[in-house]
Amino acid sequence: MPPFPVYPAAFLRHVWAYRDLLLQMTERDTRSRYRGTAGGLVWSVFHPLLMLGVYVFFFGQVFPSRWPVESDRPADFALILFVGLLFHGFFTEAVTRAPGVVVGQPNLVRKVVFPLDLLPVVAVGSAIFHLAVGLTILLVFHVIVRGLPPVTALMLPIIVAPLVVCALGFSWALASLGVYLRDVAHVVPVACAVLLFVSPVFYPAEVLASPFRELIALSPITVPITQARDALLWGRWPDPVTYGIYASTSLVIAWMGLVWFQGTRKGFADVL
């Protein structure tokens, strides 16, 4: 038996055993981001609303963008862009915080019984909260400008799930690397900025020629962005083969990240 849970079933039992602690830490982590501000959690709503307004103006008036859709209304383009930016924002928030989640808690590292593997889960959980707020605003905006979303929009949670698993895998790996290589905390934000432009956030993947289209497909957020747009805006069901490949890959990434974290955590106390 490994000293720490690395197999999916064992880790799920591990999470369930610490579910109350995990929920408390996630709530506290989310609230701590707004501690000392006058608006508090209102900022979690205001920020995506401000983003949405900027995108409507910029990509509708200043820099018109053209997508393969029937409508030329700025609001439709804003919805398309907002989906991509929400998913990129979620992934970026999760992985950019990961290198510091262990380094920032040296007192917990020295407690042998504390489940350090839950620290990246807490960071991802906080990112899920902000993604949920953004998606709620997106749905409300959709109802206002286009009416009720198609029934395929019910697939959004299923589309998001593999992205969460993928982000968790990267977070475990980066949380461990951040302890031993402090430069990781500076490299990851740059990589996420590049990811914004090598993913179909500001443009449809279909407009790219080979081999760029295949390279864009390697982005960890390409599939969920494309499938979320299809489901929410164009009433298309996710392609089961593409979804299955992406979900399987996400599970492998998550498992590899967990194995790496659990295998390297013994040296955290020596470094910190």
N, C-alpha and C positions, 0 to 999 in steps of 0.2 A: 504493500500500500504506500502510495506517495505521501510525504509529510503534509502536503497541501492539496486540496482538490483540483484536479486538472481535467478530469473527464466530465462531459456535459451533465450526466445524471447526478454525479457527486456534487458538482458545483451548484446545480439547481437546488439540491437539498441544503447546501451550505447557505445559499441566498435566502431560502425559506426560513432557515433557523435564525438568521439575523435580519428578518424582514422589518421588524419594528425599528431597529437601529438604522437600517438603510433608509427607511422612510423619514425618520427624524433628521438624519444627516442631510438628506436631499432637500428637505424643506428648509433647514437652517442654511444650507449652502445657497439656495435660491434667494432667500431673504437677505442674506449677508451682502449680496451684490448691490442692494438698494438701501442698506443701512446708512443712516445719516442724511439721506436725501429727503426733500420735502414731499416729493411725489410718491416715494415708496414703490410698490409693485405696479403703480399706474404707469411707470416708465416702460414696463414690459409690454404694455399695450400701445403707448404713445410712439415708441421707437419704430415698430413695423408700420404704424399708420403714417408716420413721417416718411419712411422709405417709400411706401406705396404712392404718396403724393408726389414725391420727387420723380419717381419713375414714370408716372402718368405725364408729368410736364416735360421731362427731359426727352424721353423716347417717343412722345407724341408730338412735341412741338419743335424742340431744339435739334434732336438727332433722330428723325423718324426711322423706325425699324420696320422691315417688311418680312412677314412670315407667311407661310402657305395657308392663310385663312381667308374666309370670305369677307370679313369685316375689316375696315380700316380705322375703326374707332380707337382712340388712344387708350380707352379703358380696357379694351381687349388685349392690346399689347402689354399693358401694365399687368394684367392677370398672368399672361404668359411668362413675363420676366420675373414676377413676384414668386411664382412657383420655384423657378431655378434658384433665386436668391435665398429663399427660405431653406431649401435643402443644403445649399452651400453654406449658409450661415450656421445651420445645425452642426454639420460635419466640422466646420472650422472651430466653432466654440468647443466642441468635445475634444478635438485633438490638440488644439493650442493650449488648453489648460492641462492636458495630461502630463507633460514633462515636469510640472510643478506640484502635482497633487501629493506625491510622496515626500519630495524635498521640503515642501511647506509644512509638513507634519512630523518633525523629528521626534517629538515626544511620543507619538503613537508608534513610531517604528521600534522604539525600545520596549514596547509592551508586546511580549511574545504572543499573548493570547488575542491581540487585536487583529481582526480580519483586514489586513492591508489591501487585499485584492478587491475590496469593496470601494476603495477610494476612487478608482477610475469609474466605477459604476455610478457613484454619487455625481461625479462631474457630468457624465452622460445623461443622468436623470435630470439634472438642472437644464441641460441643453434641450431635452425632450419637452420640458415645461415651456420654454420659449418657442420651440417649434409648434407646440399645440396652440399657443396664443396666436402665432402668426397664421396658422392654418385656419383658425376660427375667424380671424379678420378677413382672410382670403375668401372664405365661404360666404361671409356676410356681404362682402363687396360684390361677389359673384351674383348673389340674390338681387342686389340693388341694380346692377348694370345689365345683367343677362337673364335674371330670373332664377328659378330653382335649378341646381346642378343636375346633370343626368344621373340615372341610377348607378352608373359605373363609378360615381364618386364614392360610393360605399366601400370601394376597394382601397381607398387611401391608407387606412391603418395597415392593411396587408402589404401594401407597397412600401410603406415606411419601415416596417419591421426588419427586413434584411439590412437596410441602411443603418438602423440602430445597432444591430449585431456587428456589422462591419466596423462602425465607429468605435464600438467597445473593444474590438480586437486591436485596432490601431492604438487605442488609448492605453490598454494594458502594456503593449510593447513600448510605447513612448514614455509611459510612467516609469518603467524600469530603466530605460536608456537615460532618462533625465536625471537619474540619481548618479550614474557613473560618468555621463558626458553632459555637462551643463550647457554646452553649445547647442544641444538639441532644442532647447527652449527658444533659441534665436533662429534656428533653421526652419522650424515648423511653420511659423507665421508666413515666412517667405514662400514656402512650398504651397501653403493654402492660398496665397495671393495668386500664384501661378495657376493653381487648380481652377480658379474662377474663370480663367481665359482658355483653359484646355478642356473645359466641360461645356456642354450646350446650354449655358445660362443666357447669354446675350444673342445667341444664334441657334438655328435648328441644325442638328447633326446632319440632316439630309443634304444640306447645301455644300458639304465638304466632299472633296474628291478623295479617292484612294491614293495613298495609304493614310491620309490624315483622319478619315472617318474611322478606320480601325484603331488608330492611336487614341482618338477621343473616347472610343468605347471602353478603353482600359481605365478611364477615370472611375473612381469608386462611387461617384454621384451621377454618372451619365444615365444609367438604367433607371434609377428611381425618378429622376427628373423627367425623363421622356415618358415613362409610364404614368406618372402623376398627371402630367399635362394631358395625355391621351384620355385618362379616366375622368378628370375633372372638367376639361374644357371641350373635348371632342367626342365624348361618349364611347370611347373604345376600351374594350376589356384588355388587360395586360396579356401579352403573349406568354403562354404557359412555359414554353421552352426557354425563352430569354429569362423569365422570372425564376425558373427552376435553377438555371445555371448561376444566376446572380445570387440567389439565396444560398445555394450550396457553397459557392465561393466565399460568401460572407461568413458562413459557419466555420469554414476551414480557417479563415483569417482570425476569427474570434478564438478558436481553439488554439491556434499557434501563438497568438498574443498571450493567452492565459498561461500556456505551458512555459513560455519565455519568462513571464512575470514570476510565476511560482518557482521556477528554477533559479532565478537570480535574486530573489528577495532575501535570502540568507545573508547576503553581503551588504544589505542596506545599512544596518546599524554600524558596520565598520566604516563606511564611507561618510555617513552623516555624523 
